[in-house]
Amino acid sequence: MSTLPKNEAAFGRANPHALAAILEASETKRIIAATDIFDISGIKLWASNQPVSAALQRKLLDRQLREPLESCLVAQDGVTSITLLESLNELLQGESPVAPVIRQHGARLAREAAYLPLHPVVQLLLTAAETSRPQAYEHAIAAMALNGALMAASGGDVASIRLAMLCGLLHDLGEMYIASAHGEADADRALDFVSYQQLVVHPHVGSLLISQLTNYPVSLARAVAEHHERLDGSGYPHALEADRFSPLGRLLAVTEATLSAVRSPYDTLLRASVALRAVPGEFDLQWMGRITQAASAQLPQKSVMEPADVKARLAALDHVLSAAQTNVAAVAGRSSLLAMKKALELAQFLISRLRHGWNESGLWSVESLGAIDAAEVEALEDELYFRLRGVQRATLLAAGKLPPEEAAVLDEVCGSLAMG
């Protein structure tokens, strides 16, 4: 699992992945110790005002600290409100798939970006991300802008828009605490199971970081914890259901899912709209509706699929979903091991949600489709195959370590889910 401090509440040990990113940033940015750094026994490891270097990494090895390392360092020439505004303007002038949604509120977002409060810990980690994980930093800027734009579109006041922008900017800070290969902006769609085990804890880590090391509102930390949750209980890391989902968390979940769906510059908002509608009941209709409305306002996306092939593709996808249900149900009926049964129950629930979404789409019953329908089929096909891979990973994660015979059976079943 992810490398977390043993004393979570105090971030008592330097996380090696976050420290490595900070050190990489220190090669081009001036990052210094804001205070003397002591270990838990009172031994001074680093002096105040001294720039960080690889020597600090060696001194911190396996040391428990009196104060969290993040609170002891400051990036003197790192990310600021001014550089955030510059990055936002680049996004507004670019060709991002979400740019049409953001541009409607561009002036408002630019005005509020200049006043976003950057806590020193957050400023340090954003500076490290900008240098060592530029893709993740770009994702943070896009989430800041989209989250703020959706809030502005709903009539939010200045405080609400700024808070929404901060939620987007900071939602993936927890990824700094896992290996960089596992923390890419679109990693949730591409990772294997082992890497997925690392990734699923990042909302929890980010929430801990914000709640324990900054003075931001509790609602911000809670939203960060919830940005991969779903209203129907199918999200992670805590499988929250609607009655436990905060308003800001609902917004941030839609923003994250939208950006994940348009990971290629060639994608359009149609893909995001399909991803948000693929399984009814996952997302808040207020925020989801604004993305689907924006998608509907765009010109139809030209499909690369010939209309004659559409029906066959639909039939194949229907078969895949049916086979997944059948295979999981068959194994669930034979298993007596509690961990295995619970994991397969989760798989059955998630697949049933996919089947419900498939039935609700109505595409399976369409005899003749136009170009826009064919494009939607392609988007839905991509999304449902991605979701099946998600079922595979969630099932393996829920099962934990199984006896070899049971593990082999579960691996075979889960392997059939990742065929997309």
GUFI-92830 format. One line per field, with one value per residue (C-alpha): x, y, z. Coordinates in steps of 0.05 Angstrom, whole numbers, plus 5000, padded with zeros to 4 digits. Layout:
xx X:...
yy Y:...
zz Z:...
end
This chain:
xx 5000:5019:5077:5044:5072:5063:5035:4983:4957:5024:5058:5114:5161:5182:5145:5199:5158:5138:5210:5238:5191:5211:5284:5275:5240:5297:5343:5308:5270:5294:5266:5292:5279:5232:5251:5303:5285:5290:5278:5232:5290:5310:5370:5375:5377:5374:5383:5333:5344:5388:5368:5345:5390:5402:5438:5371:5343:5398:5389:5314:5320:5277:5275:5212:5205:5183:5143:5119:5172:5120:5110:5185:5199:5179:5186:5209:5201:5150:5076:5039:4972:5005:5032:4965:4932:4983:4969:4894:4902:4941:4884:4832:4870:4883:4842:4825:4760:4732:4753:4682:4654:4710:4712:4641:4666:4738:4738:4707:4756:4816:4792:4784:4848:4888:4860:4864:4898:4958:4979:5055:5048:5003:5048:5108:5073:5044:5114:5141:5085:5096:5169:5168:5098:5077:5020:4990:4999:4963:4907:4903:4897:4843:4805:4812:4782:4726:4705:4703:4666:4612:4603:4599:4548:4504:4505:4557:4583:4656:4670:4637:4675:4742:4729:4709:4772:4815:4781:4798:4870:4885:4843:4902:4955:4953:4984:5049:5054:5053:5104:5101:5086:5021:5001:4989:4928:4894:4923:4855:4841:4907:4937:4946:4920:4985:4990:4916:4927:4974:4928:4863:4889:4907:4840:4847:4920:4902:4846:4892:4944:4895:4859:4922:4974:4934:4880:4832:4758:4737:4691:4751:4787:4722:4711:4782:4768:4705:4728:4729:4666:4599:4529:4509:4565:4609:4667:4731:4764:4705:4645:4604:4530:4489:4469:4542:4566:4581:4558:4629:4647:4590:4615:4688:4669:4636:4696:4745:4703:4696:4771:4786:4740:4772:4844:4862:4862:4822:4765:4703:4653:4610:4657:4651:4575:4573:4619:4575:4512:4539:4512:4451:4455:4530:4534:4495:4446:4457:4531:4527:4472:4517:4568:4516:4484:4551:4564:4496:4512:4573:4573:4561:4624:4641:4645:4703:4656:4616:4541:4537:4585:4547:4496:4550:4590:4528:4513:4585:4583:4517:4548:4608:4563:4520:4581:4611:4547:4543:4616:4616:4549:4574:4636:4598:4552:4609:4653:4649:4707:4679:4731:4718:4642:4646:4691:4645:4584:4618:4632:4560:4536:4583:4566:4492:4501:4535:4478:4428:4465:4469:4394:4379:4421:4371:4426:4421:4351:4366:4360:4385:4434:4458:4529:4519:4490:4548:4596:4559:4564:4639:4643:4598:4636:4702:4671:4639:4703:4739:4686:4695:4769:4749:4705:4764:4810:4758:4742:4815:4826:4765:4787:4855:4903:4868:4890:4925:4866:4815:4862:4871:4796:4786:4843:4810:4743:4774:4816:4753:4730:4791:4783:4765
yy 5000:5073:5099:5138:5164:5113:5169:5194:5248:5283:5267:5248:5221:5251:5217:5194:5210:5280:5293:5270:5318:5375:5361:5359:5426:5454:5446:5505:5538:5567:5521:5533:5512:5563:5537:5491:5418:5371:5297:5273:5267:5340:5330:5386:5358:5421:5495:5550:5589:5533:5512:5440:5390:5316:5318:5332:5269:5227:5260:5248:5174:5136:5195:5214:5290:5339:5378:5355:5368:5404:5455:5468:5485:5543:5555:5627:5633:5579:5579:5643:5674:5709:5645:5612:5668:5659:5585:5599:5648:5596:5547:5597:5612:5539:5485:5442:5403:5438:5507:5524:5514:5554:5612:5632:5652:5668:5740:5720:5663:5707:5758:5707:5669:5730:5726:5652:5642:5595:5565:5555:5479:5480:5529:5483:5422:5458:5483:5413:5387:5441:5420:5345:5326:5378:5336:5333:5408:5422:5376:5416:5482:5452:5427:5495:5529:5479:5473:5549:5556:5507:5544:5611:5583:5564:5635:5625:5685:5706:5662:5601:5609:5617:5557:5516:5537:5517:5449:5437:5462:5419:5357:5313:5336:5266:5240:5273:5219:5159:5139:5186:5129:5118:5191:5214:5255:5201:5143:5118:5096:5064:5032:4958:4930:4937:5010:5020:4997:5056:5106:5093:5123:5191:5226:5205:5228:5295:5306:5290:5338:5395:5384:5374:5419:5479:5526:5516:5502:5432:5431:5436:5376:5337:5351:5329:5263:5253:5270:5197:5177:5165:5178:5105:5080:5054:5102:5101:5102:5098:5078:5136:5140:5202:5219:5224:5264:5338:5392:5410:5337:5327:5384:5361:5290:5316:5360:5302:5253:5305:5318:5243:5230:5283:5262:5269:5337:5304:5286:5330:5343:5287:5237:5272:5274:5200:5183:5222:5189:5119:5096:5134:5157:5166:5242:5302:5322:5397:5395:5338:5375:5434:5389:5352:5418:5445:5380:5386:5457:5434:5411:5336:5295:5257:5183:5141:5081:5063:5062:4991:4969:5003:4948:4894:4935:4944:4870:4854:4902:4873:4804:4827:4855:4792:4747:4788:4780:4706:4691:4729:4699:4629:4636:4672:4613:4564:4604:4593:4638:4702:4750:4719:4724:4797:4814:4779:4813:4879:4857:4837:4904:4943:4903:4909:4984:4980:4938:4988:5044:5004:4991:5064:5088:5056:5046:4971:4975:5026:4997:5057:5108:5174:5200:5232:5168:5128:5176:5167:5091:5097:5140:5094:5033:5063:5083:5016:4978:5026:5013:4938:4946:4987:4929:4883:4926:4941:4867:4847:4903:4882:4809:4822:4764:4698:4625:4605:4564:4618:4672:4635:4630:4704:4723:4684:4717:4786:4775:4766:4835:4870:4849:4918
zz 5000:4999:5039:5095:5160:5216:5258:5208:5252:5257:5190:5236:5183:5117:5060:5010:4948:4971:4994:4927:4890:4936:4925:4850:4853:4896:4836:4802:4859:4924:4978:5048:5119:5150:5220:5250:5236:5296:5304:5360:5409:5399:5353:5302:5232:5190:5205:5192:5126:5098:5027:5021:4987:4979:5046:5079:5049:5081:5149:5149:5133:5182:5230:5267:5267:5321:5268:5200:5147:5103:5158:5164:5091:5047:4972:4966:4891:4876:4856:4874:4859:4800:4770:4781:4742:4686:4682:4682:4624:4585:4596:4574:4510:4494:4462:4522:4513:4575:4552:4526:4597:4629:4581:4597:4666:4648:4673:4739:4748:4733:4783:4839:4822:4841:4912:4926:4994:4987:5053:5056:5058:4997:4961:4975:4947:4887:4871:4876:4831:4779:4773:4782:4760:4707:4681:4751:4759:4694:4717:4782:4743:4699:4760:4793:4732:4718:4790:4796:4730:4751:4816:4780:4732:4790:4817:4871:4909:4914:4975:4943:4877:4912:4955:4895:4858:4918:4920:4848:4856:4916:4904:4883:4932:4962:4898:4920:4973:4925:4872:4812:4764:4802:4807:4736:4722:4681:4721:4744:4673:4658:4720:4734:4799:4839:4821:4834:4905:4913:4880:4918:4983:4954:4969:5042:5045:5013:5062:5121:5094:5087:5153:5195:5163:5138:5163:5105:5120:5140:5080:5034:5065:5063:4989:4974:5010:4968:4898:4875:4913:4879:4904:4895:4940:4883:4892:4933:4983:5031:4986:5012:4994:4979:5050:5071:5010:5021:4971:4952:4945:4896:4854:4856:4837:4773:4757:4767:4725:4670:4665:4669:4610:4565:4577:4503:4468:4413:4460:4464:4519:4490:4522:4589:4582:4567:4626:4673:4647:4639:4706:4732:4804:4809:4804:4827:4772:4784:4767:4717:4679:4665:4631:4590:4569:4546:4507:4473:4451:4413:4341:4333:4339:4276:4288:4261:4261:4199:4214:4189:4245:4301:4312:4316:4366:4409:4408:4428:4486:4510:4507:4548:4603:4604:4607:4664:4704:4690:4706:4772:4794:4779:4822:4877:4882:4894:4942:5017:5038:5069:5038:4970:4978:4998:4940:4891:4921:4907:4835:4826:4852:4807:4745:4760:4761:4693:4666:4693:4657:4594:4596:4611:4552:4504:4453:4455:4424:4369:4298:4259:4285:4257:4260:4328:4356:4330:4363:4428:4421:4414:4476:4516:4493:4516:4582:4598:4582:4629:4682:4675:4688:4749:4773:4765:4808:4861:4868:4876:4926:4967:4968:4997:5005:4990:4993:4928:4901:4914:4888:4823:4813:4828:4782:4725:4736:4742:4681:4640:4662:4634:4562:4537
end
